Amino acid sequence: LALPMGKCQSRSCPRRSSSSGCAGSLPEILRPYTADTELRVDVEGLRQFLKLEQGEDGERAEAWIAERSSDGALPRLDLLLLDEAANAILDAQAAAREDPRDRALSDYFISASHNTYLSGNQLTSSASVEALSHALRMGVRVIELDVSDGAKGSPIVKHGGTMTRPVLFSDCVAALLEHVHEETAPLIVTLGNGCGPEAQREIARSLRGILGERLFVPPPDGPSELTFEAVAGRVLVRDKPSRCVPELLALVSIANVRIAGTQKGGSSRVPEDGWRKARLAAAAAAAAGRP
């Protein structure tokens, strides 16, 4: 651990204002506040560090010190600064007490991605399961899959109108299973749906068959507002209702619609009543086996 080269950022460093500066290594910054070369710190040293280096003093600093020295001992100062619990922006216990899982999905910030499946540039790279898995490991919870007709009716994922090499849609769906379980945030799959009717039916079959109970299937006449708790650990499908065959529309939880007043985007606008009726019709058609 070290600060950037150049002038040291430590207020206590005697070479901070010198023209040569210093490397500002962590031990050099912390040593004036510690009792020995092992960087062990006492209460007074920690108090001075918080005041001079962090600009913290008064009741807030004293409460922070008291919480960490209740047993009469403090850890090494460098380890204290690396302790996640001691330096978290949010109070994890307070957040747990607030139980934010009962809020609507629209109340949360969600990490989203574009062309999630691409392993490189948008013109000549490959679509791959590995690129998708990497984004999910990094915490992305809204992914995009651009789906088009493949050979023999098998839908493929690729960037349309480019030389990107495709991957099977079913392989992408299978990769999602590793990243959804009971305690995870919901995973939203946005479909860039460029498929014909038969490939769309295959998309619906793949989603149901591969994801099983991990797929959230919205009740046709259920509430339109989804809470985090209701869909935690589930995969939600997002698509443009006007493009979907009934079998796929019955699986769409989130309508990809244009915001009222916008001029671009090409997304369909579906009033709430129309969206609900469309899902009811789709469910009835799917149950009857009609195209």
Buried (B, 14 or more C-beta within 10 A) or exposed (E): EEBEEEBBEBEBBEBBEEEEBBEBBBEBBBBBBBEEEEBBBBBEBBBBBBBBBEEBEEEEBBEBBEEBBEEEEBBBBBEBBEEEEEEEEEEEEEEEEEEEEEEEBEEEEBEBBEBBBBBEEEEEBBBBBEBBBEBBEEEBBBBBBBBBBBEEEBBBBBBEEBEBBBBBBBBBBBBBEEBBEEEEBBBBBBBBBBBEEBBBBBBBEBBBEBBEEBBBBBEBEEEEEBBBEBBBBBBBBBBBBBBBBBBBBBBBBBBBBBEEEEEEEEBBBBEEEBBBBBBBBBBEBBEEEEE
